[in-house]
Amino acid sequence: IQFSILYDLLICLCTCLPGVMMDWPPQSPDLNPIEHIWSELENKLDRSIVHSKESIWVELQKAWGNISVEVLRKYIDTMPERCAAEIAAKGGHTRY
């Protein structure tokens, strides 16, 4: 249901405000630190056995608590390098 609402909003915005869409590199996840953090969470959750929505939530909270501040800083502090690599790759894939 949530996806449907967001999709409907996007369609409305595109219709009501044509030409306002921003250019965004095709590999834009390379620029977003949260994508790397989601990957960290996914790796930690892969080792968990869950049987219900509640247990998924509990395991997700545990996994989040086990990500160190140093790991989070690494993703934030490498933003300038990631942006430069994305520009050099003209929106293509980078090592990040």
SVG drawing of the C-alpha trace seen along z (x, -y; Angstrom):
<svg xmlns="http://www.w3.org/2000/svg" viewBox="-2 -22 40 41">
<polyline fill="none" stroke="black" stroke-width="0.4" points="0.0,0.0 2.8,-2.5 4.5,-1.9 1.3,-2.6 0.8,-5.9 4.4,-7.0 4.0,-5.9 0.7,-7.8 2.4,-10.9 5.3,-10.6 2.9,-10.3 1.0,-13.4 4.1,-15.4 5.4,-14.4 2.1,-15.4 1.6,-18.6 5.2,-19.8 6.6,-18.6 10.2,-19.2 11.0,-19.6 12.6,-16.2 16.3,-16.4 19.0,-14.7 20.4,-11.9 23.3,-9.6 22.2,-6.1 24.3,-4.6 23.1,-7.1 23.1,-4.5 26.9,-4.8 26.4,-8.3 24.0,-7.4 25.7,-6.3 22.4,-4.7 22.6,-2.1 25.9,-0.8 24.5,-0.8 21.5,1.2 24.0,3.7 25.7,3.9 22.3,4.6 21.4,7.2 24.7,9.0 24.0,9.1 20.4,10.2 21.4,13.0 22.8,14.8 19.5,14.5 16.6,16.9 13.3,15.1 9.8,16.5 7.6,13.5 7.4,9.7 8.1,9.1 11.3,11.2 12.5,9.4 12.1,6.1 14.0,7.4 16.8,8.7 16.9,5.5 17.3,3.5 20.1,5.8 21.9,5.5 21.6,1.7 23.0,1.6 26.0,3.7 27.0,1.4 29.9,-0.7 30.2,-4.4 33.5,-3.9 31.6,-2.1 29.0,-4.8 31.7,-7.5 33.5,-5.6 30.5,-5.9 29.9,-9.5 33.6,-10.5 34.1,-9.0 31.3,-11.1 33.8,-13.5 35.6,-10.6 32.4,-8.9 31.1,-12.1 34.4,-12.7 34.4,-9.0 30.8,-9.4 31.6,-12.6 34.7,-10.9 32.6,-7.9 29.9,-10.3 27.2,-8.6 28.4,-5.1 29.5,-2.4 32.2,-3.2 34.2,-1.0 32.0,-2.3"/>
</svg>
